[in-house]
Amino acid sequence: ELAREALGIAKRFIIEYGVITPLLTWDELEDLVVDEADADGKPRVFIRVRGFGDAYHPLILFPDKCEEEGKKKPNSEDGLSFNEYLLNRASERTRTPVTAYNPTGMATDGEFRIRVSMNAQPISKHVISFRKHPSIYWHLGYLIANNSISIEDSAKLLLASLGIKPFSIDGEPRPILVYGPMGSGKTTMTNAIMNTYPPWVRVVAIQDVDEFRILPDRTYALLNTRASTGLGAKPITKAQLIANAMRTGGQFIFVNEILNPGDARAWIRAVTTGHGGVTNIHAGSLDELIDRLGRLGVKNPERLIKDYIITVKMVGKRVTDISVPS
């Protein structure tokens, strides 16, 4: 038992993330950030945990693996500060080089189901953030049980988006656009709808971070974007993957978030040419949603929402409004 424990500790510090590894495996963790060291050279670590609101709480780590920023100690990991140690480890594990040429990086560590954002000099003094992705499979039944959506609204969404009368007059599938402020549950709702569709319906899920968990008993493809690393790797965008999904049998196209004009135009093009689908966008109101779509280069967004797109407003992890085209 002592040998197994010793090997586990060695793995934690040689292969994984050292003293913060147990936190990164914690299902209740939402975010962990390692900020620039304080005036005394001590690292500043903060966590956000389910059940404790949206506040970030300061964390004190023992044993003391947090060497002072910039001060090399003989027994430290390769003579690195704690921040440098974590950034190098994340870069190695995710195969995302962070260099002076390309001092930022964002990637997913699949083993821990975390998204890692890395920022190095010269743009910052090695700031690292970890976002924990959900370990459960979201579906509408789960959201109903948690009072995020009613049974009636769930049925309306499914029937309308699948093209089933009376919620779809012409029998064509209708796309769903989920909107709301940051942290309102938009991506969770998108994922839940996908997992509640009939299992024989083929879905293609497109994401830039590892947020979607798809039930394994259905036909699906999960496609991930790729950023350019400055080492000759060509970037792969959501717009390219949406076009790929349209050519490879995707009946319903899910995108974890619309962020730029390319994403918006590609998804609108897909769902207005016979494909169904769901995505989400940051907007606080229907008017703001229409304005945001227009700024992203979508033509006639007001008419699209009125005549074609189902909109779902999320506030505080709950559905507060659903608009189905008549």
Secondary structure, DSSP 8 states (H G I E B T S, - for coil): -HHHHHHHHHHHHHTS-GGGHHHHT-TTEEEEEEE---TTS--EEEEEETTSTT--EEE--SS-----TT---TTSGGG--HHHHHHHHHHHHHT----SSS-EEEEEETTTTEEEEEE-TTTSS-EEEEEE---S---HHHHHHTTSS-HHHHHHHHHHHHT-TTTSTTS----EEEEESTTSSHHHHHHHHHHHS-TTS-EEEEESSS-----TTS-EEEEE-B---SSS---B-HHHHHHHHHHTT-SEEEES---SHHHHHHHHHHHTTT-EEEEEEE-SSHHHHHHHHHHTT-SSHHHHHHHT-EEEEEETTEEEEEE---
